[in-house]
Amino acid sequence: MKKILSLTSMALATSLMMTAPTVQAGYTTTKYPTLLVHGILGFKNFWGADYFYQIPSTLQKDGGKVHVATVSAVGSNELRGEQLIKEMQDLKAIYGYSKFNLIGHSQGSPTSRYAAAVRPDLVASVTSVNGVNKGSRVADVVRKVAPAGTVTEAVFQTVANGLAGFLTFVYGTPNLDQNSINALNSLTTNGLTAFNKKYPAGVPSACGNGAASYNYVKNGVTHKVNYYSWGGTSVLTNVLDPL
């Protein structure tokens, strides 16, 4: 998997691009449109706040075609992946696109990897942004504190499903399935280990590298999907950021 940029470098590059008066028109134009995929408890727009803050508009301003996917706030990688596939099919029918560049944040990464494995004919590339590709320590801790079949698990499920339902109701997609237990199980180390055995493409090695592309063969046709990743650990990139 190719390392694109560190989070700090990306933030600096973006700042320079936004302030430079000579940015060439079409700078962000790509052969295929970009489809952004949010992580767990994510949303497209929540009471005026965008999950991918100013990213779509910035890319579109310089020529990029960008869409934000609508998938379940809580759910398994497979459920969200199937929803993502449907969205790609819908966008293809509406706009005539042939393929997409998927950019997934957090759980959006395995969600996108699933979609690429199942429908490589629709995917040109998958970019993982701080992707949960090998498991989440938080999910491991929650699962340990709330074992299957316990009252603690039931409380967690009620609260998480309720929050997800509220989020999806506010941003206008109340019919999406929400299952916090499936989401939790999908994000544990054990869950991602099993997932990666089925869908190995796009998983970084221990040192952060891996295959830059994967050739899927579907119905006798080979589809090449490129894989990229970047991430960072800084909790603050700009003192002027509102959040």
Beta strands, then each sheet from edge to edge (+ up, - down):
strand 1: 2-6
strand 2: 34-37
strand 3: 45-46
strand 4: 49-50
strand 5: 66-68
strand 6: 100-105
strand 7: 123-129
strand 8: 213-218
strand 9: 221-231
sheet 1: 1+ 9+ 7+ 6+ 2+ 5+
sheet 2: 1+ 9+ 8-
sheet 3: 3+ 4-
end
